[in-house]
């Protein structure tokens, strides 16, 4: 059986979520229908929305459902661009669903600036404040946790500064959810993106949390779902899994320490096998499950294929770039050369990972290092 070490791409479906999904398979109605079968489907959607509003201690109308994290990010950024004047500030460590939208906005005339980072890869707050003082920024976007390196950003401090300058703040918390505490009110942001399948809930649904201050325009038209902000029939079977979000988060939290121990073991052994290896962000503030490992002179694709041939699943970067192993823009943004950036892989572990999985990866990695001496 293959060892799955790619949790940042997606987590295996949790057993509790699977049970909810199976039960929902028998619900055939459209949530927009007013008859009793339609109302059964509507109840699932409403229960999912209630579960999130209860979890984050917010109003149900602050929860917007989409098809996934990428759509959520597109909805937010394109809405902001269409409704608000001013420039956009973005972190250089963003997922393609933000970075590519920002690039597209730049091509049609929007002014985009990038946040500077400190040595520990956190946002330079002094630079942020200087930028906000001197230019008319309407929006700042940055991930709470970077999907490739696991670096945790100082989003709360960024939001506090932005509030002084009446600048909206969005954070993509997709990779943070289940790995660190995510408290919408405490973060102080205006908008937040979540992706349930990263927890072990179903694929095919995403979440936008809003404080109501940002006016979101529909990205998809043709229906009045989600209070007119996202047309289309809701994914009832996927949303059903959100009804057990609290239980799944509790299960993940119980295994936090064991995940950290496995990550530390992995990195220690990698450096023993290859003293030239680089653990990106090792001195920074990271989530406990993610290791981005650069092995000089061995390209990412070779490493991913070698692991796969030895029944170990790892990644060369963010999931939305899968199938196209390419140089990581994030790693280049951190100052690594093109050559080093093309030699990195991400190992991301989860609640079901055991020491034998790590040892299997290490064995395949050792063989690769020996062949490339």
C-alpha positions as CSV (number, residue, x, y, z in Angstrom):
1,X,0.0,0.0,0.0
2,X,1.3,3.5,-0.9
3,X,2.4,5.8,1.8
4,X,0.4,9.1,1.4
5,X,2.6,12.1,2.3
6,X,0.7,14.8,0.3
7,X,-1.9,16.0,2.9
8,X,-1.5,19.6,1.8
9,X,-3.0,18.6,-1.6
10,X,-5.9,16.9,0.0
11,X,-6.6,14.8,3.0
12,X,-8.2,11.3,2.9
13,X,-11.9,11.4,3.5
14,X,-12.5,11.1,7.2
15,X,-14.7,8.2,8.2
16,X,-17.2,10.5,9.9
17,X,-17.4,12.6,6.7
18,X,-17.8,9.5,4.6
19,X,-20.8,8.4,6.7
20,X,-22.5,11.8,6.3
21,X,-21.8,11.7,2.6
22,X,-23.3,8.2,2.2
23,X,-26.5,9.3,4.0
24,X,-26.8,12.3,1.8
25,X,-26.6,10.2,-1.4
26,X,-30.3,9.4,-0.9
27,X,-31.3,13.0,-0.8
28,X,-32.3,13.7,-4.4
29,X,-33.9,17.1,-4.2
30,X,-32.6,20.5,-5.4
31,X,-32.2,22.8,-2.4
32,X,-33.9,25.6,-4.4
33,X,-37.1,23.5,-4.8
34,X,-40.0,24.3,-2.4
35,X,-41.4,20.8,-2.1
36,X,-40.6,18.4,0.8
37,X,-37.8,16.6,-1.1
38,X,-36.2,19.9,-2.0
39,X,-36.5,21.0,1.6
40,X,-34.6,17.9,2.7
41,X,-31.7,19.1,0.5
42,X,-32.1,22.6,1.8
43,X,-31.8,21.4,5.4
44,X,-28.4,19.8,4.6
45,X,-27.1,23.1,3.2
46,X,-28.5,25.0,6.1
47,X,-27.0,22.6,8.6
48,X,-23.6,23.0,7.0
49,X,-23.9,26.7,7.1
50,X,-24.9,26.6,10.8
51,X,-22.0,24.3,11.6
52,X,-19.5,26.9,10.3
53,X,-21.3,29.8,11.9
54,X,-21.3,28.0,15.2
55,X,-17.6,27.0,14.8
56,X,-16.5,30.6,14.1
57,X,-19.1,32.3,16.3
58,X,-20.5,34.3,13.4
59,X,-23.8,34.9,11.7
60,X,-25.0,32.3,9.1
61,X,-25.2,35.0,6.4
62,X,-21.5,35.5,6.8
63,X,-20.9,32.1,5.3
64,X,-20.8,31.7,1.4
65,X,-20.4,28.4,-0.3
66,X,-18.5,27.9,-3.5
67,X,-17.0,24.9,-5.4
68,X,-13.6,25.1,-3.7
69,X,-10.8,27.3,-2.4
70,X,-9.7,28.5,-5.8
71,X,-13.2,29.7,-6.7
72,X,-13.4,31.4,-3.4
73,X,-10.2,33.3,-4.0
74,X,-11.3,34.3,-7.5
75,X,-14.7,35.5,-6.2
76,X,-13.0,37.7,-3.6
77,X,-10.2,39.2,-5.7
78,X,-12.3,39.8,-8.8
79,X,-15.1,41.3,-6.7
80,X,-12.7,43.7,-5.0
81,X,-11.2,44.7,-8.3
82,X,-14.6,45.4,-9.9
83,X,-16.0,47.4,-7.0
84,X,-13.1,49.2,-5.2
85,X,-10.6,51.8,-6.5
86,X,-7.0,51.8,-5.3
87,X,-4.1,49.5,-5.5
88,X,-3.7,46.0,-4.2
89,X,-1.0,44.7,-1.9
90,X,-0.2,41.0,-2.1
91,X,2.2,38.6,-0.4
92,X,4.8,37.0,-2.7
93,X,4.1,33.6,-1.2
94,X,0.6,33.1,-2.6
95,X,-1.2,30.1,-4.1
96,X,-1.7,30.2,-7.9
97,X,-5.4,30.9,-7.3
98,X,-4.4,34.3,-5.9
99,X,-1.1,34.9,-7.7
100,X,-2.5,34.2,-11.2
101,X,-5.6,36.4,-10.6
102,X,-3.4,39.2,-9.4
103,X,-1.2,38.8,-12.4
104,X,-4.3,39.0,-14.7
105,X,-5.5,42.1,-12.9
106,X,-2.1,43.7,-13.4
107,X,-2.3,43.0,-17.2
108,X,-5.5,44.9,-17.4
109,X,-4.2,48.0,-15.6
110,X,-4.5,47.4,-11.9
111,X,-1.5,48.5,-9.8
112,X,-0.1,45.7,-7.8
113,X,2.6,45.9,-5.1
114,X,4.2,43.1,-3.1
115,X,4.6,42.9,0.6
116,X,8.2,42.7,1.8
117,X,9.2,39.8,4.1
118,X,11.5,39.7,7.1
119,X,14.3,37.2,7.5
120,X,11.9,34.7,9.2
121,X,9.6,35.1,6.1
122,X,6.9,37.0,8.0
123,X,5.5,40.2,6.6
124,X,7.6,43.3,7.3
125,X,5.1,45.4,9.2
126,X,7.2,48.6,9.0
127,X,7.3,48.3,5.2
128,X,3.5,47.6,5.2
129,X,2.7,50.7,7.2
130,X,5.0,52.9,5.0
131,X,3.3,51.6,1.9
132,X,-0.2,52.3,3.3
133,X,0.9,55.8,4.3
134,X,2.2,56.8,0.9
135,X,-0.3,55.1,-1.5
136,X,-4.0,54.5,-1.8
137,X,-4.3,50.8,-1.2
138,X,-7.8,49.3,-1.1
139,X,-7.0,45.7,-0.4
140,X,-4.3,43.4,1.0
141,X,-4.3,39.7,0.5
142,X,-2.0,37.1,2.1
143,X,-2.3,33.4,3.1
144,X,-2.4,32.5,6.8
145,X,-0.2,29.5,6.0
146,X,1.8,29.0,2.8
147,X,0.8,25.8,1.0
148,X,4.3,24.8,-0.1
149,X,6.5,25.6,2.9
150,X,4.0,25.7,5.8
151,X,5.2,29.2,6.9
152,X,2.7,30.9,9.1
153,X,2.1,34.6,8.4
154,X,1.5,37.3,10.9
155,X,-2.0,38.0,9.5
156,X,-3.4,39.4,12.8
157,X,-0.8,42.1,13.0
158,X,-1.2,42.9,9.3
159,X,-5.0,43.3,9.7
160,X,-4.5,45.6,12.7
161,X,-2.3,48.0,10.7
162,X,-4.6,47.9,7.7
163,X,-7.6,48.7,9.8
164,X,-6.0,52.1,10.7
165,X,-5.8,52.9,7.0
166,X,-9.3,51.6,6.1
167,X,-7.8,49.0,3.9
168,X,-9.7,45.7,3.4
169,X,-7.8,42.5,4.3
170,X,-8.3,38.9,2.9
171,X,-6.5,35.8,4.1
172,X,-6.5,32.4,2.5
173,X,-6.7,30.1,5.5
174,X,-7.0,26.9,3.4
175,X,-3.7,25.4,4.7
176,X,-4.1,26.8,8.2
177,X,-7.5,25.2,9.0
178,X,-6.9,22.1,11.2
179,X,-3.2,22.9,11.6
180,X,-3.3,26.0,13.8
181,X,-6.2,27.8,15.5
182,X,-8.2,29.8,13.0
183,X,-10.4,32.4,14.7
184,X,-12.0,34.8,12.2
185,X,-12.8,37.6,14.7
186,X,-9.4,37.4,16.4
187,X,-7.6,37.6,13.0
188,X,-9.4,40.8,12.3
189,X,-9.7,40.2,8.6
190,X,-12.6,41.2,6.4
191,X,-12.6,38.0,4.2
192,X,-11.3,34.5,4.7
193,X,-11.1,31.5,2.4
194,X,-11.5,27.9,3.5
195,X,-11.3,24.5,1.7
196,X,-13.0,21.6,3.6
197,X,-11.3,18.8,1.7
198,X,-7.9,19.8,3.2
199,X,-9.4,18.7,6.6
200,X,-10.7,15.3,5.3
201,X,-14.1,16.5,4.4
202,X,-15.5,16.2,0.9
203,X,-14.0,17.7,-2.3
204,X,-16.2,20.0,-4.4
205,X,-17.1,22.7,-1.9
206,X,-15.3,25.9,-0.7
207,X,-16.1,28.6,1.8
208,X,-15.8,32.4,2.0
209,X,-16.2,33.9,5.4
210,X,-17.0,37.6,5.3
211,X,-17.5,40.3,7.9
212,X,-20.0,42.0,5.6
213,X,-18.0,45.1,5.0
214,X,-16.7,44.1,1.6
215,X,-19.3,44.1,-1.2
216,X,-18.9,40.8,-3.1
217,X,-20.2,40.6,-6.7
218,X,-21.2,37.3,-8.2
219,X,-18.5,35.5,-10.2
220,X,-21.1,33.0,-11.6
221,X,-24.5,34.2,-12.7
222,X,-27.8,32.4,-13.4
223,X,-29.4,31.9,-10.0
224,X,-30.0,33.5,-6.6
225,X,-28.1,31.0,-4.5
226,X,-25.8,32.2,-1.7
227,X,-27.8,35.5,-1.5
228,X,-27.0,36.2,-5.1
229,X,-23.3,35.9,-4.7
230,X,-22.8,32.5,-6.2
231,X,-25.2,31.0,-8.7
232,X,-25.5,27.2,-9.1
233,X,-27.1,24.2,-7.4
234,X,-25.3,23.5,-4.1
235,X,-23.2,20.4,-3.7
236,X,-25.5,18.7,-1.2
237,X,-23.5,15.6,-0.7
238,X,-20.2,17.5,-0.1
239,X,-21.8,20.0,2.1
240,X,-23.3,17.2,4.3
241,X,-19.7,16.4,5.5
242,X,-19.5,19.9,7.1
243,X,-22.0,18.7,9.7
244,X,-19.1,16.8,11.4
245,X,-16.5,19.5,11.1
246,X,-16.1,19.9,14.8
247,X,-15.5,16.2,15.4
248,X,-13.0,16.1,12.5
249,X,-11.1,19.1,13.9
250,X,-11.0,17.6,17.3
251,X,-9.6,14.3,15.9
252,X,-6.9,16.2,14.0
253,X,-6.0,18.2,17.1
254,X,-5.6,15.1,19.2
255,X,-2.8,14.0,16.8
256,X,-1.0,17.4,16.6
257,X,1.9,16.3,18.8
258,X,2.5,13.0,17.0
259,X,2.5,14.8,13.6
260,X,5.1,17.2,14.9
261,X,7.3,14.4,16.2
262,X,7.1,12.6,12.8
263,X,8.0,15.9,10.9
264,X,11.0,16.4,13.2
265,X,12.2,12.8,12.6
266,X,11.8,13.2,8.9
267,X,13.8,16.4,8.6
268,X,16.6,15.2,11.0
269,X,17.0,12.0,8.9
270,X,16.9,13.8,5.6
271,X,19.8,16.1,6.7
272,X,21.8,13.0,7.9
273,X,21.3,11.4,4.5
274,X,22.0,14.6,2.6
275,X,23.9,17.3,4.5
276,X,23.5,19.6,1.5
277,X,19.7,19.4,1.7
278,X,17.8,22.6,2.6
279,X,14.6,22.7,4.7
280,X,12.9,25.9,3.6
281,X,11.6,28.0,6.4
282,X,13.2,25.8,9.1
283,X,14.0,28.8,11.2
284,X,10.6,30.4,10.7
285,X,7.2,29.8,12.2
286,X,5.7,26.8,10.5
287,X,2.8,24.4,10.8
288,X,3.8,21.0,12.2
289,X,3.0,18.9,9.2
290,X,4.9,20.5,6.3
291,X,8.5,20.1,5.0
292,X,9.7,21.7,1.8
293,X,13.0,20.0,1.0
294,X,15.5,21.2,-1.6
295,X,18.0,18.6,-2.7
296,X,20.6,20.4,-4.9
297,X,21.2,18.9,-8.4
298,X,18.2,16.5,-8.3
299,X,15.2,18.1,-10.0
300,X,11.8,18.0,-8.4
301,X,10.2,15.7,-11.1
302,X,12.9,13.1,-10.6
303,X,12.3,13.1,-6.8
304,X,8.5,12.9,-7.2
305,X,8.8,10.0,-9.7
306,X,11.4,8.2,-7.6
307,X,9.1,8.4,-4.5
308,X,6.1,7.3,-6.5
309,X,8.0,4.2,-7.9
310,X,8.7,3.3,-4.3
311,X,5.0,3.7,-3.3
312,X,5.4,7.1,-1.6
313,X,3.2,10.0,-2.6
314,X,4.8,13.5,-2.3
315,X,4.4,16.7,-4.3
316,X,6.6,19.3,-6.0
317,X,4.4,22.2,-5.0
318,X,0.8,23.4,-4.7
319,X,-1.9,21.0,-5.8
320,X,-3.3,23.3,-8.5
321,X,0.0,22.9,-10.3
322,X,0.0,19.1,-10.2
323,X,0.7,17.2,-13.3
324,X,2.9,20.1,-14.4
325,X,6.0,19.8,-12.2
326,X,7.6,23.2,-12.6
327,X,9.9,25.6,-10.8
328,X,8.2,26.9,-7.7
329,X,7.4,30.7,-7.9
330,X,7.1,30.8,-4.1
331,X,10.6,29.4,-3.6
332,X,12.0,31.8,-6.1
333,X,10.2,34.6,-4.3
334,X,12.1,33.6,-1.1
335,X,15.3,34.3,-2.9
336,X,16.5,30.9,-4.0
337,X,18.1,30.5,-7.4
338,X,16.2,29.0,-10.3
339,X,18.4,25.9,-10.0
340,X,17.6,25.4,-6.3
341,X,13.9,26.2,-6.8
342,X,13.7,23.5,-9.4
343,X,15.0,20.9,-6.9
344,X,12.4,21.0,-4.2
345,X,9.6,18.7,-3.0
346,X,6.9,19.1,-0.4
347,X,6.3,16.3,2.1
348,X,3.1,17.0,4.1
349,X,1.8,14.5,6.7
350,X,-1.4,14.1,8.5
351,X,-3.3,12.3,11.3
352,X,-3.1,8.9,9.6
353,X,0.7,9.1,8.9
354,X,2.8,6.6,10.9
355,X,6.5,6.3,11.3
356,X,6.7,3.4,8.8
357,X,5.5,5.9,6.1
358,X,8.3,8.3,6.9
359,X,10.8,5.4,6.9
360,X,9.6,4.3,3.5
361,X,10.2,7.8,2.1
362,X,13.6,8.0,3.7
363,X,14.6,4.7,2.2
364,X,13.6,5.8,-1.3
365,X,15.3,9.2,-0.7
366,X,18.5,7.5,0.4
367,X,18.6,5.4,-2.8
368,X,18.1,8.5,-4.9
369,X,20.9,10.3,-3.1
370,X,23.2,7.3,-3.6
371,X,22.4,7.2,-7.3
372,X,23.2,10.9,-7.8
373,X,26.5,11.0,-6.0
